[in-house]
Amino acid sequence: MAFDLQEQEQIDSIKAFWQQWGKLIAGVLAASAIAYLGFKGYRYYQEQQAQKAAAAYENIDAAVAGKDIAKLKSAVTLLQNDFGSSAYATRGSLILAKAAFDKSDLALAKSQLEWVLANSKDESASAIARLRLASLLLDQKTYDAAIAELNKEHPAGFDALFLDLKGDVLVAKGDAAAARDAYKSALAKLVGDSPNRQFIQTKLDALGG
C-alpha cells in the first residue's frame, strides 16, 4: 500500500508539472520541429535550385562551343534573372564579358562585369571582374576611372595584379614616376619566383628602374 501511495504521489507530481509547464514545453517542441522542417525544406530548395542552375549553365557551354554570342547572352540573362546568387551566374557573366570584349562590344562587356561586382558574393570572382573592368577602362582611355577601380578594396592575394595594372594605366596616362612606384610595389607583393616577376621588371626597367 505504501508503494501504491508513493507511486500515486509521483503521478500527481508529474500531472502538476505538466499542468504548469506542459503548454510551454509543447510550444517549444513544436517550434523546434517547425524550425527543423523549415531548415530541411530550405536545404532541399537550395539543392533543387543548384541543380536547375547547373542545367541552365549547360546552355552557356553549348553557346561558347558554337561561338554564338546571342545564345550566350540569352543563357547568361536567364541565370542572372533566375539564379542570380549562384556561382553559375557569376561564371557565366564573366564568360559573356570576355566574349563581348573579343567582339569589341565594350558596352556589353562592361555591363556584365558591373553585374558581377554588384551581385557576386565571391571575393575572388569580384576581384577578377574589377581587374577586367579596369583593363576595359584603360582601353577606353578613361584612366581616372580605371585607377578608381584599382584603388578599391580587394583580396590581398590580388595586390600584385592590381598594382601591375595600375602601373600600366599610369604609363598610359603619362605619369612615369607614379607608374614606377606601382610596379615596384607590385614586385614587392609577388611571392617567390612568380612568372609575372620578369614581366613587371621589364616594364619597370623600360621606365628607368
PyRosetta script that sets phi, psi and omega in degrees:
from pyrosetta import init, pose_from_sequence

init()
pose = pose_from_sequence("MAFDLQEQEQIDSIKAFWQQWGKLIAGVLAASAIAYLGFKGYRYYQEQQAQKAAAAYENIDAAVAGKDIAKLKSAVTLLQNDFGSSAYATRGSLILAKAAFDKSDLALAKSQLEWVLANSKDESASAIARLRLASLLLDQKTYDAAIAELNKEHPAGFDALFLDLKGDVLVAKGDAAAARDAYKSALAKLVGDSPNRQFIQTKLDALGG")
pose.set_psi(1, -40.2)
pose.set_omega(1, 178.6)
pose.set_phi(2, -60.3)
pose.set_psi(2, -39.2)
pose.set_omega(2, 179.6)
pose.set_phi(3, -64.0)
pose.set_psi(3, -43.1)
pose.set_omega(3, 179.6)
pose.set_phi(4, -62.3)
pose.set_psi(4, -38.6)
pose.set_omega(4, -179.7)
pose.set_phi(5, -66.5)
pose.set_psi(5, -42.7)
pose.set_omega(5, 179.3)
pose.set_phi(6, -64.3)
pose.set_psi(6, -40.5)
pose.set_omega(6, 179.7)
pose.set_phi(7, -64.3)
pose.set_psi(7, -40.5)
pose.set_omega(7, 179.8)
pose.set_phi(8, -65.6)
pose.set_psi(8, -37.2)
pose.set_omega(8, 178.5)
pose.set_phi(9, -64.3)
pose.set_psi(9, -39.5)
pose.set_omega(9, 178.3)
pose.set_phi(10, -64.9)
pose.set_psi(10, -41.3)
pose.set_omega(10, 178.9)
pose.set_phi(11, -63.7)
pose.set_psi(11, -44.8)
pose.set_omega(11, 179.3)
pose.set_phi(12, -62.2)
pose.set_psi(12, -37.7)
pose.set_omega(12, 179.7)
pose.set_phi(13, -65.0)
pose.set_psi(13, -42.3)
pose.set_omega(13, 178.7)
pose.set_phi(14, -64.7)
pose.set_psi(14, -42.3)
pose.set_omega(14, 178.8)
pose.set_phi(15, -60.6)
pose.set_psi(15, -43.5)
pose.set_omega(15, -179.3)
pose.set_phi(16, -63.5)
pose.set_psi(16, -40.5)
pose.set_omega(16, 179.1)
pose.set_phi(17, -61.3)
pose.set_psi(17, -45.8)
pose.set_omega(17, -178.0)
pose.set_phi(18, -69.1)
pose.set_psi(18, -32.5)
pose.set_omega(18, 176.4)
pose.set_phi(19, -63.9)
pose.set_psi(19, -34.4)
pose.set_omega(19, -178.0)
pose.set_phi(20, -83.4)
pose.set_psi(20, -41.6)
pose.set_omega(20, -171.1)
pose.set_phi(21, -116.0)
pose.set_psi(21, -5.5)
pose.set_omega(21, -173.4)
pose.set_phi(22, -57.2)
pose.set_psi(22, -46.3)
pose.set_omega(22, -178.0)
pose.set_phi(23, -63.7)
pose.set_psi(23, -40.6)
pose.set_omega(23, 179.6)
pose.set_phi(24, -64.2)
pose.set_psi(24, -46.5)
pose.set_omega(24, -179.5)
pose.set_phi(25, -63.1)
pose.set_psi(25, -43.1)
pose.set_omega(25, 179.3)
pose.set_phi(26, -62.2)
pose.set_psi(26, -39.0)
pose.set_omega(26, 179.1)
pose.set_phi(27, -65.3)
pose.set_psi(27, -42.1)
pose.set_omega(27, 178.8)
pose.set_phi(28, -63.7)
pose.set_psi(28, -43.9)
pose.set_omega(28, 179.1)
pose.set_phi(29, -62.9)
pose.set_psi(29, -41.0)
pose.set_omega(29, 179.8)
pose.set_phi(30, -65.2)
pose.set_psi(30, -42.7)
pose.set_omega(30, 179.3)
pose.set_phi(31, -63.4)
pose.set_psi(31, -40.4)
pose.set_omega(31, 178.8)
pose.set_phi(32, -63.6)
pose.set_psi(32, -41.3)
pose.set_omega(32, -179.9)
pose.set_phi(33, -64.8)
pose.set_psi(33, -42.2)
pose.set_omega(33, 179.4)
pose.set_phi(34, -64.0)
pose.set_psi(34, -42.4)
pose.set_omega(34, 179.5)
pose.set_phi(35, -63.1)
pose.set_psi(35, -42.1)
pose.set_omega(35, 180.0)
pose.set_phi(36, -63.8)
pose.set_psi(36, -45.8)
pose.set_omega(36, 179.8)
pose.set_phi(37, -65.1)
pose.set_psi(37, -36.7)
pose.set_omega(37, 177.6)
pose.set_phi(38, -64.4)
pose.set_psi(38, -41.4)
pose.set_omega(38, 178.3)
pose.set_phi(39, -63.4)
pose.set_psi(39, -44.9)
pose.set_omega(39, 179.1)
pose.set_phi(40, -62.9)
pose.set_psi(40, -41.3)
pose.set_omega(40, -180.0)
pose.set_phi(41, -65.5)
pose.set_psi(41, -38.5)
pose.set_omega(41, 179.8)
pose.set_phi(42, -67.6)
pose.set_psi(42, -40.2)
pose.set_omega(42, 178.1)
pose.set_phi(43, -63.3)
pose.set_psi(43, -40.7)
pose.set_omega(43, 178.5)
pose.set_phi(44, -63.4)
pose.set_psi(44, -42.6)
pose.set_omega(44, 178.9)
pose.set_phi(45, -61.2)
pose.set_psi(45, -44.3)
pose.set_omega(45, 179.6)
pose.set_phi(46, -61.0)
pose.set_psi(46, -43.1)
pose.set_omega(46, -179.9)
pose.set_phi(47, -63.6)
pose.set_psi(47, -41.5)
pose.set_omega(47, 178.9)
pose.set_phi(48, -64.2)
pose.set_psi(48, -42.6)
pose.set_omega(48, 179.1)
pose.set_phi(49, -64.0)
pose.set_psi(49, -40.0)
pose.set_omega(49, 179.4)
pose.set_phi(50, -63.5)
pose.set_psi(50, -40.0)
pose.set_omega(50, 178.8)
pose.set_phi(51, -65.5)
pose.set_psi(51, -41.1)
pose.set_omega(51, 179.3)
pose.set_phi(52, -66.6)
pose.set_psi(52, -39.3)
pose.set_omega(52, 178.9)
pose.set_phi(53, -64.6)
pose.set_psi(53, -40.5)
pose.set_omega(53, 178.6)
pose.set_phi(54, -63.1)
pose.set_psi(54, -40.1)
pose.set_omega(54, 178.8)
pose.set_phi(55, -64.9)
pose.set_psi(55, -41.0)
pose.set_omega(55, 179.2)
pose.set_phi(56, -66.4)
pose.set_psi(56, -32.8)
pose.set_omega(56, -179.3)
pose.set_phi(57, -66.6)
pose.set_psi(57, -26.2)
pose.set_omega(57, 178.1)
pose.set_phi(58, -59.7)
pose.set_psi(58, -30.2)
pose.set_omega(58, 177.4)
pose.set_phi(59, -66.0)
pose.set_psi(59, -30.6)
pose.set_omega(59, 177.3)
pose.set_phi(60, -68.8)
pose.set_psi(60, -45.0)
pose.set_omega(60, 177.5)
pose.set_phi(61, -57.0)
pose.set_psi(61, -43.2)
pose.set_omega(61, -178.8)
pose.set_phi(62, -66.0)
pose.set_psi(62, -40.9)
pose.set_omega(62, -179.5)
pose.set_phi(63, -66.7)
pose.set_psi(63, -39.4)
pose.set_omega(63, 178.5)
pose.set_phi(64, -65.5)
pose.set_psi(64, -43.9)
pose.set_omega(64, 179.5)
pose.set_phi(65, -61.4)
pose.set_psi(65, -36.6)
pose.set_omega(65, -179.7)
pose.set_phi(66, -89.1)
pose.set_psi(66, 0.7)
pose.set_omega(66, -179.2)
pose.set_phi(67, 52.7)
pose.set_psi(67, 40.0)
pose.set_omega(67, -178.6)
pose.set_phi(68, -105.7)
pose.set_psi(68, 95.9)
pose.set_omega(68, -174.5)
pose.set_phi(69, -69.9)
pose.set_psi(69, -27.6)
pose.set_omega(69, 178.2)
pose.set_phi(70, -66.1)
pose.set_psi(70, -45.4)
pose.set_omega(70, 178.0)
pose.set_phi(71, -67.9)
pose.set_psi(71, -35.9)
pose.set_omega(71, 178.0)
pose.set_phi(72, -62.5)
pose.set_psi(72, -45.3)
pose.set_omega(72, 179.0)
pose.set_phi(73, -61.9)
pose.set_psi(73, -41.7)
pose.set_omega(73, 179.6)
pose.set_phi(74, -63.5)
pose.set_psi(74, -43.1)
pose.set_omega(74, -178.9)
pose.set_phi(75, -66.6)
pose.set_psi(75, -40.6)
pose.set_omega(75, 179.8)
pose.set_phi(76, -68.4)
pose.set_psi(76, -40.4)
pose.set_omega(76, 178.2)
pose.set_phi(77, -60.4)
pose.set_psi(77, -40.0)
pose.set_omega(77, 177.3)
pose.set_phi(78, -61.3)
pose.set_psi(78, -45.7)
pose.set_omega(78, 179.2)
pose.set_phi(79, -63.0)
pose.set_psi(79, -42.5)
pose.set_omega(79, -179.3)
pose.set_phi(80, -63.9)
pose.set_psi(80, -40.5)
pose.set_omega(80, -176.9)
pose.set_phi(81, -75.6)
pose.set_psi(81, -40.1)
pose.set_omega(81, -173.2)
pose.set_phi(82, -100.0)
pose.set_psi(82, -26.1)
pose.set_omega(82, -176.2)
pose.set_phi(83, -137.1)
pose.set_psi(83, 44.9)
pose.set_omega(83, -173.2)
pose.set_phi(84, -59.5)
pose.set_psi(84, -26.0)
pose.set_omega(84, -178.7)
pose.set_phi(85, -88.3)
pose.set_psi(85, -1.0)
pose.set_omega(85, -177.0)
pose.set_phi(86, -84.7)
pose.set_psi(86, 156.5)
pose.set_omega(86, 176.0)
pose.set_phi(87, -66.1)
pose.set_psi(87, -27.2)
pose.set_omega(87, 179.7)
pose.set_phi(88, -63.4)
pose.set_psi(88, -39.6)
pose.set_omega(88, 179.7)
pose.set_phi(89, -65.5)
pose.set_psi(89, -41.6)
pose.set_omega(89, 177.7)
pose.set_phi(90, -62.7)
pose.set_psi(90, -47.8)
pose.set_omega(90, -178.7)
pose.set_phi(91, -63.1)
pose.set_psi(91, -43.7)
pose.set_omega(91, 179.6)
pose.set_phi(92, -62.1)
pose.set_psi(92, -38.7)
pose.set_omega(92, 179.9)
pose.set_phi(93, -65.6)
pose.set_psi(93, -39.3)
pose.set_omega(93, 177.8)
pose.set_phi(94, -66.7)
pose.set_psi(94, -38.3)
pose.set_omega(94, 178.2)
pose.set_phi(95, -65.3)
pose.set_psi(95, -44.1)
pose.set_omega(95, 179.3)
pose.set_phi(96, -64.7)
pose.set_psi(96, -38.8)
pose.set_omega(96, 178.6)
pose.set_phi(97, -60.7)
pose.set_psi(97, -43.2)
pose.set_omega(97, 179.2)
pose.set_phi(98, -65.7)
pose.set_psi(98, -44.1)
pose.set_omega(98, -180.0)
pose.set_phi(99, -63.5)
pose.set_psi(99, -40.9)
pose.set_omega(99, 179.6)
pose.set_phi(100, -66.4)
pose.set_psi(100, -40.4)
pose.set_omega(100, 178.6)
pose.set_phi(101, -62.6)
pose.set_psi(101, -42.5)
pose.set_omega(101, 179.2)
pose.set_phi(102, -63.5)
pose.set_psi(102, -26.8)
pose.set_omega(102, 178.4)
pose.set_phi(103, -92.7)
pose.set_psi(103, 7.1)
pose.set_omega(103, -179.2)
pose.set_phi(104, 64.9)
pose.set_psi(104, 21.3)
pose.set_omega(104, 174.2)
pose.set_phi(105, -92.1)
pose.set_psi(105, 78.5)
pose.set_omega(105, -173.4)
pose.set_phi(106, -68.2)
pose.set_psi(106, -30.7)
pose.set_omega(106, 179.2)
pose.set_phi(107, -64.4)
pose.set_psi(107, -44.0)
pose.set_omega(107, 179.0)
pose.set_phi(108, -67.5)
pose.set_psi(108, -43.0)
pose.set_omega(108, 179.3)
pose.set_phi(109, -59.2)
pose.set_psi(109, -45.7)
pose.set_omega(109, -179.2)
pose.set_phi(110, -63.1)
pose.set_psi(110, -42.2)
pose.set_omega(110, -178.4)
pose.set_phi(111, -63.6)
pose.set_psi(111, -35.8)
pose.set_omega(111, 180.0)
pose.set_phi(112, -71.2)
pose.set_psi(112, -40.5)
pose.set_omega(112, 178.0)
pose.set_phi(113, -65.8)
pose.set_psi(113, -39.2)
pose.set_omega(113, 178.0)
pose.set_phi(114, -67.7)
pose.set_psi(114, -32.8)
pose.set_omega(114, 176.9)
pose.set_phi(115, -63.5)
pose.set_psi(115, -44.2)
pose.set_omega(115, 179.0)
pose.set_phi(116, -60.2)
pose.set_psi(116, -45.5)
pose.set_omega(116, -178.8)
pose.set_phi(117, -64.0)
pose.set_psi(117, -31.0)
pose.set_omega(117, -178.3)
pose.set_phi(118, -84.9)
pose.set_psi(118, -23.7)
pose.set_omega(118, -170.1)
pose.set_phi(119, -121.7)
pose.set_psi(119, -25.4)
pose.set_omega(119, -175.2)
pose.set_phi(120, -76.0)
pose.set_psi(120, 140.9)
pose.set_omega(120, 175.5)
pose.set_phi(121, -98.7)
pose.set_psi(121, 0.2)
pose.set_omega(121, -179.7)
pose.set_phi(122, -88.2)
pose.set_psi(122, 111.3)
pose.set_omega(122, -175.7)
pose.set_phi(123, -63.2)
pose.set_psi(123, -37.2)
pose.set_omega(123, -180.0)
pose.set_phi(124, -67.5)
pose.set_psi(124, -43.5)
pose.set_omega(124, 178.4)
pose.set_phi(125, -62.9)
pose.set_psi(125, -39.1)
pose.set_omega(125, 178.7)
pose.set_phi(126, -65.7)
pose.set_psi(126, -38.5)
pose.set_omega(126, 178.4)
pose.set_phi(127, -64.6)
pose.set_psi(127, -41.6)
pose.set_omega(127, 177.6)
pose.set_phi(128, -62.3)
pose.set_psi(128, -44.2)
pose.set_omega(128, 179.1)
pose.set_phi(129, -61.7)
pose.set_psi(129, -39.9)
pose.set_omega(129, -178.7)
pose.set_phi(130, -68.4)
pose.set_psi(130, -39.2)
pose.set_omega(130, 176.7)
pose.set_phi(131, -62.4)
pose.set_psi(131, -43.4)
pose.set_omega(131, -179.8)
pose.set_phi(132, -67.7)
pose.set_psi(132, -36.9)
pose.set_omega(132, 178.2)
pose.set_phi(133, -65.5)
pose.set_psi(133, -43.2)
pose.set_omega(133, 178.8)
pose.set_phi(134, -63.3)
pose.set_psi(134, -38.5)
pose.set_omega(134, 177.6)
pose.set_phi(135, -64.3)
pose.set_psi(135, -40.0)
pose.set_omega(135, 177.9)
pose.set_phi(136, -64.3)
pose.set_psi(136, -42.7)
pose.set_omega(136, 178.9)
pose.set_phi(137, -64.9)
pose.set_psi(137, -34.0)
pose.set_omega(137, 175.0)
pose.set_phi(138, -63.0)
pose.set_psi(138, -43.9)
pose.set_omega(138, 178.1)
pose.set_phi(139, -61.6)
pose.set_psi(139, -32.9)
pose.set_omega(139, 179.7)
pose.set_phi(140, -84.2)
pose.set_psi(140, 0.3)
pose.set_omega(140, 179.3)
pose.set_phi(141, 64.5)
pose.set_psi(141, 23.8)
pose.set_omega(141, 174.0)
pose.set_phi(142, -96.3)
pose.set_psi(142, 74.4)
pose.set_omega(142, -169.1)
pose.set_phi(143, -64.4)
pose.set_psi(143, -43.2)
pose.set_omega(143, -178.7)
pose.set_phi(144, -63.3)
pose.set_psi(144, -38.6)
pose.set_omega(144, 178.5)
pose.set_phi(145, -65.9)
pose.set_psi(145, -38.5)
pose.set_omega(145, 178.6)
pose.set_phi(146, -64.0)
pose.set_psi(146, -45.5)
pose.set_omega(146, 179.7)
pose.set_phi(147, -63.9)
pose.set_psi(147, -38.2)
pose.set_omega(147, 178.3)
pose.set_phi(148, -59.8)
pose.set_psi(148, -40.5)
pose.set_omega(148, 177.8)
pose.set_phi(149, -65.6)
pose.set_psi(149, -42.6)
pose.set_omega(149, -177.0)
pose.set_phi(150, -71.0)
pose.set_psi(150, -19.2)
pose.set_omega(150, 177.9)
pose.set_phi(151, -85.7)
pose.set_psi(151, -5.9)
pose.set_omega(151, -178.4)
pose.set_phi(152, -78.2)
pose.set_psi(152, 160.3)
pose.set_omega(152, -176.4)
pose.set_phi(153, -61.8)
pose.set_psi(153, 141.6)
pose.set_omega(153, 179.0)
pose.set_phi(154, -157.2)
pose.set_psi(154, 163.9)
pose.set_omega(154, 178.6)
pose.set_phi(155, -60.6)
pose.set_psi(155, 143.0)
pose.set_omega(155, -176.2)
pose.set_phi(156, -58.5)
pose.set_psi(156, -30.2)
pose.set_omega(156, -179.5)
pose.set_phi(157, -63.7)
pose.set_psi(157, -14.1)
pose.set_omega(157, -179.9)
pose.set_phi(158, -100.9)
pose.set_psi(158, 3.6)
pose.set_omega(158, -174.9)
pose.set_phi(159, -54.2)
pose.set_psi(159, -47.9)
pose.set_omega(159, -176.5)
pose.set_phi(160, -61.7)
pose.set_psi(160, -41.2)
pose.set_omega(160, 179.8)
pose.set_phi(161, -65.6)
pose.set_psi(161, -41.6)
pose.set_omega(161, 179.5)
pose.set_phi(162, -65.4)
pose.set_psi(162, -43.1)
pose.set_omega(162, -178.9)
pose.set_phi(163, -69.2)
pose.set_psi(163, -37.9)
pose.set_omega(163, 177.6)
pose.set_phi(164, -61.1)
pose.set_psi(164, -48.1)
pose.set_omega(164, 179.6)
pose.set_phi(165, -66.7)
pose.set_psi(165, -34.9)
pose.set_omega(165, 176.9)
pose.set_phi(166, -61.5)
pose.set_psi(166, -39.4)
pose.set_omega(166, 175.9)
pose.set_phi(167, -60.6)
pose.set_psi(167, -41.5)
pose.set_omega(167, 178.8)
pose.set_phi(168, -61.6)
pose.set_psi(168, -42.1)
pose.set_omega(168, -179.8)
pose.set_phi(169, -64.6)
pose.set_psi(169, -42.4)
pose.set_omega(169, -178.9)
pose.set_phi(170, -66.8)
pose.set_psi(170, -34.8)
pose.set_omega(170, 174.9)
pose.set_phi(171, -62.2)
pose.set_psi(171, -47.4)
pose.set_omega(171, -180.0)
pose.set_phi(172, -62.7)
pose.set_psi(172, -31.8)
pose.set_omega(172, -179.9)
pose.set_phi(173, -77.4)
pose.set_psi(173, -15.4)
pose.set_omega(173, 179.3)
pose.set_phi(174, 93.2)
pose.set_psi(174, 14.0)
pose.set_omega(174, -179.2)
pose.set_phi(175, -104.8)
pose.set_psi(175, 81.0)
pose.set_omega(175, -174.8)
pose.set_phi(176, -64.1)
pose.set_psi(176, -39.0)
pose.set_omega(176, -177.6)
pose.set_phi(177, -63.1)
pose.set_psi(177, -46.6)
pose.set_omega(177, 179.0)
pose.set_phi(178, -66.9)
pose.set_psi(178, -34.7)
pose.set_omega(178, 178.6)
pose.set_phi(179, -64.4)
pose.set_psi(179, -42.7)
pose.set_omega(179, 177.5)
pose.set_phi(180, -58.9)
pose.set_psi(180, -43.9)
pose.set_omega(180, 179.2)
pose.set_phi(181, -61.2)
pose.set_psi(181, -41.1)
pose.set_omega(181, -179.5)
pose.set_phi(182, -65.0)
pose.set_psi(182, -43.7)
pose.set_omega(182, 179.5)
pose.set_phi(183, -65.3)
pose.set_psi(183, -40.8)
pose.set_omega(183, 178.2)
pose.set_phi(184, -62.6)
pose.set_psi(184, -41.9)
pose.set_omega(184, 178.3)
pose.set_phi(185, -65.2)
pose.set_psi(185, -37.6)
pose.set_omega(185, 178.2)
pose.set_phi(186, -63.4)
pose.set_psi(186, -44.1)
pose.set_omega(186, 178.5)
pose.set_phi(187, -61.5)
pose.set_psi(187, -38.6)
pose.set_omega(187, -179.5)
pose.set_phi(188, -66.8)
pose.set_psi(188, -25.6)
pose.set_omega(188, -178.5)
pose.set_phi(189, -86.1)
pose.set_psi(189, -15.5)
pose.set_omega(189, -178.5)
pose.set_phi(190, -70.7)
pose.set_psi(190, 146.6)
pose.set_omega(190, -179.3)
pose.set_phi(191, -105.9)
pose.set_psi(191, 125.9)
pose.set_omega(191, 174.7)
pose.set_phi(192, 60.0)
pose.set_psi(192, -145.8)
pose.set_omega(192, -178.6)
pose.set_phi(193, -89.5)
pose.set_psi(193, 64.1)
pose.set_omega(193, 178.7)
pose.set_phi(194, -64.4)
pose.set_psi(194, 139.0)
pose.set_omega(194, 178.5)
pose.set_phi(195, -62.3)
pose.set_psi(195, -18.4)
pose.set_omega(195, 179.9)
pose.set_phi(196, -82.2)
pose.set_psi(196, -13.9)
pose.set_omega(196, -173.2)
pose.set_phi(197, -59.5)
pose.set_psi(197, -50.2)
pose.set_omega(197, -178.1)
pose.set_phi(198, -64.9)
pose.set_psi(198, -37.4)
pose.set_omega(198, -179.9)
pose.set_phi(199, -62.6)
pose.set_psi(199, -46.2)
pose.set_omega(199, -179.9)
pose.set_phi(200, -68.8)
pose.set_psi(200, -39.5)
pose.set_omega(200, 179.4)
pose.set_phi(201, -61.5)
pose.set_psi(201, -38.2)
pose.set_omega(201, 178.2)
pose.set_phi(202, -61.7)
pose.set_psi(202, -42.1)
pose.set_omega(202, 179.0)
pose.set_phi(203, -67.2)
pose.set_psi(203, -37.7)
pose.set_omega(203, 178.7)
pose.set_phi(204, -66.1)
pose.set_psi(204, -43.4)
pose.set_omega(204, 179.0)
pose.set_phi(205, -61.4)
pose.set_psi(205, -36.0)
pose.set_omega(205, -179.9)
pose.set_phi(206, -64.6)
pose.set_psi(206, -22.5)
pose.set_omega(206, 178.4)
pose.set_phi(207, -94.7)
pose.set_psi(207, 6.8)
pose.set_omega(207, 179.3)
pose.set_phi(208, 90.8)
pose.set_psi(208, 18.9)
pose.set_omega(208, 176.5)
pose.set_phi(209, 70.0)
pose.dump_pdb("model.pdb")
